[in-house]
Amino acid sequence: MANGGTGEGRLEPRIELTDAPPLGALQKIQEPLRRFNREAAGESQARPLAVLLSDPQTDDIVGGLWGSTRWGFLQIDLLFIPEFLRRQRLGSKLIRMAEEEAIRRGCHVAWVGTYEFQARGFYERLGYTVFGKLDGPPPVYPSYFLQKSLKA
């Protein structure tokens, strides 16, 4: 059949599984999804949000928080405090700074994912509550998703 063999007038797409996608592949997937999301839910006003820890002598970044805000929520992607700086409440300070900036940006909720061996208790002490859990074999699982209401 000249139409690709489906018999329905449509071409059958080629499907490729790879761990080495070509340059630009991510953008070709992201851009139409972003257009769809904008049409369905409006402009997200997505903005990165970072709170960085730097060495006072070298200015090298040694840790920090990485996330973003969009559609009224703060998403915390990464939080890392190097061992030599732990137990100084820096993690709490970085979270608080990110939450305060998120509130200034109009956010009303924050959320984060963490693994069993990481920081569930830390986030719970800061007022986050579990809203989802994925089970599986240790040490990575279970993994938890936590949220916190943000109030101005």
C-alpha positions, -999 to +999 in steps of 0.1 A: +000+000+000+013+034-010+000+050+022+025+032+045+005+000+050-021+010+075-050+008+051-065+039+068-049+066+047-023+075+074+014+069+074+027+046+101+054+066+121+088+051+126+094+045+164+129+046+178+141+038+213+174+055+220+197+067+248+214+091+224+186+113+209+197+138+182+202+174+190+169+193+189+147+163+197+137+176+231+126+209+216+105+192+189+086+174+217+084+203+241+073+231+218+040+215+206+033+204+241+038+239+254+015+252+227-012+226+236-008+236+273-011+273+266-043+267+246-058+245+273-047+263+305-034+297+295+002+310+296+021+294+325+044+323+332+070+296+339+101+311+356+132+294+370+139+299+407+173+292+422+188+299+456+225+293+454+251+286+480+286+299+471+320+295+487+328+329+503+364+327+492+362+314+456+325+323+448+322+287+434+287+274+437+287+245+462+250+238+466+215+253+466+179+249+456+167+247+420+131+249+409+105+269+390+072+286+394+042+283+370+004+282+372+005+292+408+028+266+422+064+263+432+081+231+421+113+222+439+135+201+417+167+199+436+180+208+470+216+201+479+236+212+510+272+199+510+281+178+540+305+205+555+276+230+556+249+207+570+233+211+605+233+249+602+196+251+591+207+263+556+183+239+539+154+254+559+166+289+550+168+281+513+133+265+513+119+296+531+136+320+506+122+300+477+087+299+493+088+337+499+098+344+463+071+320+451+045+339+471+057+372+456+052+355+422+016+346+431+020+310+440-003+293+465+013+258+468+047+242+467+056+206+459+086+184+459+095+148+453+120+129+474+132+093+479+130+072+511+167+076+517+166+114+512+146+141+529+110+132+536+113+141+573+131+173+566+102+185+543+076+173+568+093+194+596+088+224+573+051+218+569+050+197+538+026+167+537+027+136+516+001+135+487+016+107+468+038+076+471+055+052+447+064+018+460+092-004+447+124-021+459+147-003+484+168+018+488+153+041+462+117+033+470+093+042+483+095+077+469+072+105+481+056+136+467+049+163+492+031+196+491+027+227+512+001+255+511+018+289+507+002+319+524+012+355+520 
